[in-house]
Amino acid sequence: MTSPVRVPADVDRPDRVLGPLTARQLAILGVTGLLLYGLYSLTRGFVPVPVFLIVAIPVGIAAAVLALGQRDGLPLDRLVLAAIRQHLSPRHRVAAPDGVRAAPAWLTAQHTETRTRGRGRRCPSSAGAEPVSPAPLELPAHGVADTGANAGIVDLGADGLAVIAVCGTVNFSLRTPGEQEALVASFARYLHSLTAPVQFLIRAERLDLAPQIAELRAHAGGLPHPALEAAARDHADYLAELTAQADLLRRQVLLVLREPLRTSPAPAAASRVLPWRRHRRDGGQVDNGARQAAEQRLVRRLGEAVELLAPAGIVATPLDAAAATGVLAAACNPDTFLPPSAVLAGADEVVTSSTTFTDLYGPDDVPAAPHPAPPPRSSIGAQRPGPRSAPGAWLDEDEDWDYDDEIESR
């Protein structure tokens, strides 16, 4: 006979050792209590008890809040340690896989002068100036590559490889009890078949309705009936009003499969104990054979996930390199209005500007003159031949002026 068992949503939640307290909470409270007791034993001969309580009570309250408090599902002590680690880390990070070169002296002096002027103090001497020392930007993902299975393999360096798939959702509450049991059994079969860790990630991202609104208004005039046209325009106005009044979000369910390059768990355990020394651990290069074997295992596990989740009504679609890059970019900057895309230029790519009239305004656009034409200038000597002889689109003489000409005319 089977009975239902409640499983917490956070399966990584630590076990409770004494009442509602975990081992970590007991360690924080116990160490704080021992320190306060030792301090009281040393100072009770010459410090009054009320004076000691004035110091001990705030310390005890701070330790209790640090041990029992949480923020966004994380304990406060871990958040404090992360804040200290971030404060001690380099302030300037650049994407430099080949190493960081030292900043020139004039740039360091200018940076220090700008900071001191913003604070309202005098600029210190060059000897006491704070140097600009950028550090390499170390990201978990080193790159995303395509495979033959139309799946983007995320290279995690020494941590292994990963692949991302988008999963659909199932309306569980509208199913009958028999259908619900069948769905749960299908999902349980997939969980029992796992031989390596997987992660289901539910993320929220901004929903941009501007393309849908523009499409509705563009196709409204071609509808066969005026009532349909009015309904389409009203719906477009409703979507525009909804976008202006609220921050629209949409849910996305991601399935992340991960495959280590090494079978030994020692590096992972060491990095978990000493996370700040992760970049110093075994720096040996992994041969191509081990990497290809890990990619094949990932592709096989991805195919098994797609086949086993299909009976549960969950459609899993692997992400190619471009889509996986967009997901990683959105995770690094989730509060942007610009939709992430692999088409955007990377940090190490050179962005060129437009140089011709057609690139600036397009073949059918006519630029409007935003400024009046300045008065003509008197020139002495022979005029230089203009660039009119060269092929290309050029501005007229009355439009070919800039701010330097205007200042000189004044």
C-alpha positions as CSV (number, residue, x, y, z in Angstrom):
1,M,0.0,0.0,0.0
2,T,1.4,3.3,-1.0
3,S,0.8,6.7,0.7
4,P,1.6,10.2,-0.6
5,V,4.8,11.8,0.6
6,R,5.3,15.6,0.6
7,V,8.6,16.5,-1.2
8,P,9.9,20.1,-0.6
9,A,10.3,22.2,-3.7
10,D,13.9,22.9,-2.6
11,V,15.5,19.5,-2.6
12,D,18.9,21.0,-1.7
13,R,17.5,22.4,1.6
14,P,19.8,21.4,4.5
15,D,18.6,18.9,7.1
16,R,17.3,20.1,10.4
17,V,19.5,18.9,13.2
18,L,17.9,20.4,16.4
19,G,14.3,21.5,16.1
20,P,13.9,24.0,13.2
21,L,17.7,24.8,13.2
22,T,20.2,23.4,10.7
23,A,23.8,22.6,11.4
24,R,24.9,25.9,9.9
25,Q,22.5,27.9,12.1
26,L,23.6,26.0,15.2
27,A,27.3,26.7,14.4
28,I,26.7,30.4,14.0
29,L,24.6,30.7,17.1
30,G,26.9,28.4,19.1
31,V,30.1,30.2,18.2
32,T,28.5,33.5,19.0
33,G,27.3,32.3,22.4
34,L,30.7,30.9,23.2
35,L,32.4,34.1,22.3
36,L,30.0,36.2,24.4
37,Y,30.4,33.8,27.3
38,G,34.1,33.9,27.1
39,L,34.1,37.7,26.9
40,Y,31.8,37.9,29.9
41,S,34.1,35.5,31.9
42,L,37.1,37.8,31.1
43,T,35.4,41.1,31.9
44,R,32.9,40.3,34.7
45,G,35.4,41.3,37.4
46,F,35.6,45.0,36.3
47,V,32.7,45.5,33.8
48,P,29.2,45.9,35.2
49,V,26.5,43.6,33.8
50,P,24.4,46.4,32.3
51,V,27.3,47.7,30.4
52,F,28.1,44.2,29.1
53,L,24.5,43.7,28.1
54,I,24.6,46.9,26.0
55,V,27.4,45.3,23.9
56,A,26.2,41.7,24.0
57,I,22.5,42.2,23.1
58,P,23.2,43.8,19.7
59,V,25.8,41.2,18.9
60,G,23.4,38.4,19.7
61,I,20.6,40.0,17.7
62,A,22.9,40.4,14.7
63,A,24.0,36.8,15.0
64,A,20.4,35.5,15.2
65,V,19.4,37.6,12.2
66,L,22.4,36.4,10.3
67,A,21.7,32.8,11.1
68,L,17.9,32.7,10.7
69,G,17.3,35.4,8.1
70,Q,16.9,34.7,4.3
71,R,16.8,36.9,1.2
72,D,15.4,35.5,-2.0
73,G,15.8,32.0,-0.7
74,L,19.5,32.4,0.3
75,P,20.7,32.6,3.9
76,L,22.0,36.0,5.0
77,D,25.4,34.7,6.0
78,R,26.0,33.5,2.5
79,L,24.9,36.9,1.2
80,V,27.3,38.6,3.6
81,L,30.2,36.4,2.5
82,A,29.3,37.1,-1.2
83,A,29.2,40.8,-0.5
84,I,32.6,40.7,1.2
85,R,34.1,38.7,-1.7
86,Q,32.6,41.1,-4.2
87,H,34.1,44.1,-2.3
88,L,37.5,42.5,-2.2
89,S,37.4,41.5,-5.9
90,P,38.8,43.8,-8.7
91,R,36.6,46.7,-9.6
92,H,37.5,46.8,-13.3
93,R,37.1,43.7,-15.4
94,V,37.6,43.4,-19.1
95,A,37.1,40.6,-21.6
96,A,40.7,39.7,-22.3
97,P,41.4,36.0,-22.9
98,D,45.0,36.6,-23.8
99,G,45.8,38.7,-20.7
100,V,45.4,42.2,-19.5
101,R,47.9,44.9,-20.4
102,A,48.8,47.6,-18.0
103,A,46.9,50.9,-18.4
104,P,49.0,53.9,-19.6
105,A,50.0,56.5,-17.0
106,W,47.9,59.3,-18.5
107,L,44.8,57.2,-18.4
108,T,45.4,56.3,-14.8
109,A,45.9,60.0,-13.8
110,Q,42.8,61.1,-15.7
111,H,40.7,58.4,-14.0
112,T,42.0,59.4,-10.6
113,E,41.3,63.1,-11.3
114,T,37.8,62.4,-12.4
115,R,37.0,60.4,-9.3
116,T,38.4,63.0,-6.9
117,R,36.6,65.9,-8.7
118,G,33.3,64.0,-8.4
119,R,33.8,63.7,-4.7
120,G,34.6,67.4,-4.2
121,R,38.2,66.9,-3.1
122,R,41.5,68.1,-4.4
123,C,43.3,65.8,-6.7
124,P,46.1,64.0,-4.8
125,S,49.6,63.6,-6.0
126,S,50.6,61.0,-8.5
127,A,52.3,59.0,-5.8
128,G,49.1,58.5,-3.9
129,A,46.9,58.0,-6.9
130,E,44.9,54.9,-7.1
131,P,46.0,52.9,-10.1
132,V,43.6,51.4,-12.6
133,S,44.3,47.7,-12.6
134,P,41.8,45.8,-14.7
135,A,41.4,42.1,-14.2
136,P,40.3,39.4,-16.7
137,L,36.6,38.8,-16.7
138,E,36.2,35.1,-15.8
139,L,32.8,33.8,-16.9
140,P,31.6,30.2,-16.3
141,A,30.8,29.8,-20.0
142,H,33.8,30.0,-22.3
143,G,31.9,29.6,-25.6
144,V,28.9,28.0,-27.3
145,A,29.4,25.7,-30.3
146,D,27.0,23.9,-32.7
147,T,26.8,20.2,-33.0
148,G,25.4,17.9,-35.6
149,A,22.2,17.4,-33.5
150,N,21.3,21.1,-33.8
151,A,22.1,21.7,-30.2
152,G,24.4,24.3,-28.8
153,I,27.1,22.9,-26.5
154,V,28.1,25.4,-23.8
155,D,31.8,25.0,-22.9
156,L,32.2,25.4,-19.1
157,G,36.0,24.9,-19.2
158,A,37.3,22.5,-16.6
159,D,33.7,22.2,-15.2
160,G,32.5,20.3,-18.3
161,L,29.9,20.8,-20.9
162,A,26.2,21.7,-20.9
163,V,23.3,21.8,-23.3
164,I,20.1,23.8,-22.9
165,A,16.6,22.8,-24.1
166,V,13.3,24.7,-23.9
167,C,10.4,22.8,-22.4
168,G,6.7,23.3,-22.8
169,T,4.2,23.3,-20.0
170,V,1.2,21.1,-19.1
171,N,-2.1,22.3,-17.7
172,F,-2.2,19.8,-14.8
173,S,-5.2,21.1,-13.0
174,L,-7.6,20.6,-15.9
175,R,-6.8,16.9,-16.3
176,T,-8.8,14.1,-14.8
177,P,-7.3,12.1,-11.8
178,G,-6.5,9.2,-14.2
179,E,-4.7,11.6,-16.6
180,Q,-2.9,13.2,-13.7
181,E,-1.6,9.9,-12.5
182,A,-0.4,9.0,-16.0
183,L,1.4,12.3,-16.4
184,V,3.1,11.9,-13.0
185,A,4.1,8.3,-13.9
186,S,5.6,9.4,-17.2
187,F,7.6,12.2,-15.5
188,A,8.7,9.7,-12.8
189,R,10.0,7.3,-15.4
190,Y,12.2,10.1,-16.7
191,L,13.5,11.0,-13.3
192,H,14.3,7.3,-12.6
193,S,16.3,7.0,-15.8
194,L,18.7,9.8,-14.9
195,T,22.3,8.9,-14.6
196,A,23.7,12.4,-14.3
197,P,22.5,15.7,-12.8
198,V,19.9,17.8,-14.6
199,Q,18.4,21.1,-13.8
200,F,14.9,22.5,-14.5
201,L,15.2,26.3,-14.6
202,I,12.1,28.5,-14.6
203,R,13.0,32.1,-15.5
204,A,11.0,35.2,-16.1
205,E,11.8,37.6,-18.9
206,R,10.3,40.8,-20.3
207,L,7.5,40.4,-22.8
208,D,7.8,42.9,-25.7
209,L,4.4,43.3,-27.5
210,A,5.6,46.0,-29.9
211,P,6.0,43.6,-32.9
212,Q,2.5,42.2,-32.3
213,I,1.0,45.7,-32.0
214,A,2.7,46.9,-35.1
215,E,1.5,43.7,-37.0
216,L,-2.1,44.2,-35.9
217,R,-2.2,47.8,-37.0
218,A,-0.5,47.0,-40.3
219,H,-2.9,44.2,-41.2
220,A,-6.1,45.9,-39.8
221,G,-6.7,47.8,-43.0
222,G,-6.7,44.7,-45.2
223,L,-9.4,42.8,-43.3
224,P,-12.6,42.1,-45.3
225,H,-15.1,43.8,-42.9
226,P,-15.0,47.2,-41.1
227,A,-16.0,45.5,-37.9
228,L,-13.0,43.2,-38.0
229,E,-10.8,46.2,-38.7
230,A,-12.2,48.1,-35.7
231,A,-11.8,45.1,-33.5
232,A,-8.1,44.7,-34.6
233,R,-7.4,48.3,-33.9
234,D,-9.1,48.2,-30.5
235,H,-7.1,45.1,-29.6
236,A,-3.9,46.8,-30.6
237,D,-4.8,49.8,-28.5
238,Y,-5.6,47.5,-25.6
239,L,-2.2,45.8,-25.9
240,A,-0.5,49.2,-26.1
241,E,-2.3,50.4,-23.0
242,L,-1.5,47.1,-21.1
243,T,2.2,47.5,-22.0
244,A,2.3,51.1,-20.8
245,Q,0.6,50.3,-17.5
246,A,2.5,47.2,-16.4
247,D,5.7,45.4,-16.8
248,L,4.7,42.3,-18.8
249,L,6.7,39.1,-18.1
250,R,6.6,35.6,-19.5
251,R,7.8,32.4,-18.1
252,Q,10.3,30.1,-19.7
253,V,11.2,26.6,-18.6
254,L,14.7,25.4,-19.5
255,L,16.2,22.0,-19.1
256,V,19.9,22.1,-18.6
257,L,22.0,18.9,-19.0
258,R,25.5,18.9,-17.8
259,E,28.3,16.5,-18.4
260,P,31.7,16.6,-16.6
261,L,34.9,16.1,-18.5
262,R,36.5,14.3,-15.7
263,T,35.1,11.3,-13.8
264,S,36.8,12.2,-10.5
265,P,34.7,14.3,-8.1
266,A,37.8,15.8,-6.4
267,P,37.9,19.0,-8.4
268,A,34.2,19.7,-7.9
269,A,34.5,19.1,-4.2
270,A,37.6,21.3,-3.9
271,S,35.9,24.1,-5.7
272,R,32.9,23.8,-3.5
273,V,35.0,24.1,-0.4
274,L,37.3,26.8,-1.8
275,P,35.3,28.7,-4.4
276,W,37.8,31.6,-4.7
277,R,40.5,29.2,-5.8
278,R,38.4,27.7,-8.6
279,H,40.6,29.3,-11.3
280,R,43.8,27.9,-9.7
281,R,42.8,24.3,-9.7
282,D,44.0,21.7,-12.2
283,G,44.8,23.7,-15.3
284,G,45.7,20.7,-17.5
285,Q,44.2,20.7,-20.9
286,V,41.5,18.1,-21.7
287,D,42.2,16.2,-24.9
288,N,39.8,16.3,-27.8
289,G,38.8,12.6,-27.3
290,A,37.4,13.2,-23.8
291,R,35.6,16.4,-25.0
292,Q,34.1,14.6,-28.0
293,A,33.0,11.7,-25.8
294,A,31.3,14.2,-23.4
295,E,29.5,15.8,-26.3
296,Q,28.2,12.5,-27.5
297,R,27.0,11.6,-24.0
298,L,25.2,15.0,-23.8
299,V,23.5,14.5,-27.2
300,R,22.4,11.0,-26.2
301,R,21.0,12.2,-22.9
302,L,19.2,15.1,-24.7
303,G,17.6,12.6,-27.1
304,E,16.5,10.4,-24.2
305,A,15.0,13.4,-22.4
306,V,13.0,14.5,-25.5
307,E,11.6,10.9,-25.9
308,L,10.8,10.3,-22.2
309,L,9.2,13.7,-21.6
310,A,7.0,13.4,-24.7
311,P,4.5,11.0,-23.0
312,A,4.1,13.5,-20.2
313,G,3.0,16.1,-22.6
314,I,6.2,18.1,-22.3
315,V,7.8,19.1,-25.6
316,A,11.5,19.7,-25.2
317,T,13.3,21.6,-28.0
318,P,17.1,21.9,-28.0
319,L,18.6,25.3,-28.4
320,D,21.2,25.9,-31.1
321,A,24.2,28.0,-30.5
322,A,22.5,31.3,-31.4
323,A,19.5,30.6,-29.1
324,A,21.7,29.4,-26.2
325,T,23.9,32.5,-26.6
326,G,20.8,34.7,-26.3
327,V,19.7,32.9,-23.1
328,L,23.1,33.4,-21.5
329,A,23.1,37.0,-22.5
330,A,19.6,37.5,-21.0
331,A,20.8,35.8,-17.8
332,C,23.7,38.3,-17.5
333,N,21.5,41.3,-18.1
334,P,17.9,40.4,-17.3
335,D,16.6,44.0,-16.8
336,T,17.2,45.2,-20.4
337,F,14.6,46.3,-22.9
338,L,16.8,45.1,-25.8
339,P,16.0,41.5,-26.6
340,P,19.1,39.3,-26.4
341,S,20.3,37.8,-29.7
342,A,23.4,36.3,-31.0
343,V,23.3,38.8,-33.9
344,L,24.4,41.5,-31.5
345,A,28.1,42.3,-31.5
346,G,30.2,40.6,-28.9
347,A,32.6,42.3,-26.5
348,D,35.7,41.4,-28.7
349,E,34.1,42.4,-32.0
350,V,34.8,45.7,-33.8
351,V,31.7,47.8,-34.6
352,T,32.0,49.9,-37.7
353,S,30.0,53.1,-38.4
354,S,28.2,54.1,-41.6
355,T,30.2,56.1,-44.1
356,T,27.8,56.8,-47.0
357,F,24.7,58.8,-47.4
358,T,22.7,55.7,-48.2
359,D,23.8,53.8,-45.1
360,L,22.8,56.8,-42.9
361,Y,19.4,57.5,-44.3
362,G,18.4,54.7,-46.5
363,P,17.7,54.7,-50.3
364,D,14.2,56.2,-49.9
365,D,14.6,58.5,-46.9
366,V,15.2,62.2,-47.4
367,P,17.1,63.8,-44.5
368,A,15.6,66.9,-42.9
369,A,17.9,69.8,-42.3
370,P,17.8,70.2,-38.5
371,H,19.9,73.4,-38.5
372,P,19.7,76.5,-40.7
373,A,22.5,77.0,-43.2
374,P,25.3,79.3,-41.8
375,P,26.3,82.4,-43.6
376,P,28.9,81.9,-46.4
377,R,32.6,82.4,-45.5
378,S,35.0,84.4,-47.5
379,S,38.0,82.4,-48.7
380,I,41.4,83.7,-49.7
381,G,43.4,82.0,-52.4
382,A,42.5,79.3,-54.8
383,Q,39.8,76.8,-53.7
384,R,40.7,73.2,-53.3
385,P,38.9,70.8,-55.5
386,G,36.0,69.2,-53.6
387,P,35.2,65.5,-53.4
388,R,32.4,65.9,-56.1
389,S,34.6,64.2,-58.7
390,A,34.6,61.0,-56.6
391,P,31.7,58.6,-57.1
392,G,29.2,58.4,-54.3
393,A,26.3,60.3,-52.7
394,W,27.4,63.7,-51.4
395,L,25.6,66.5,-49.6
396,D,25.0,69.9,-51.2
397,E,27.2,72.8,-50.5
398,D,24.6,74.6,-48.4
399,E,24.1,71.4,-46.3
400,D,27.8,70.4,-46.0
401,W,28.6,72.2,-42.7
402,D,29.3,71.3,-39.2
403,Y,29.6,73.0,-35.8
404,D,33.2,74.1,-36.4
405,D,32.0,76.1,-39.4
406,E,29.3,77.8,-37.3
407,I,31.7,78.7,-34.5
408,E,34.3,80.0,-37.0
409,S,31.6,82.2,-38.7
410,R,30.7,83.7,-35.3
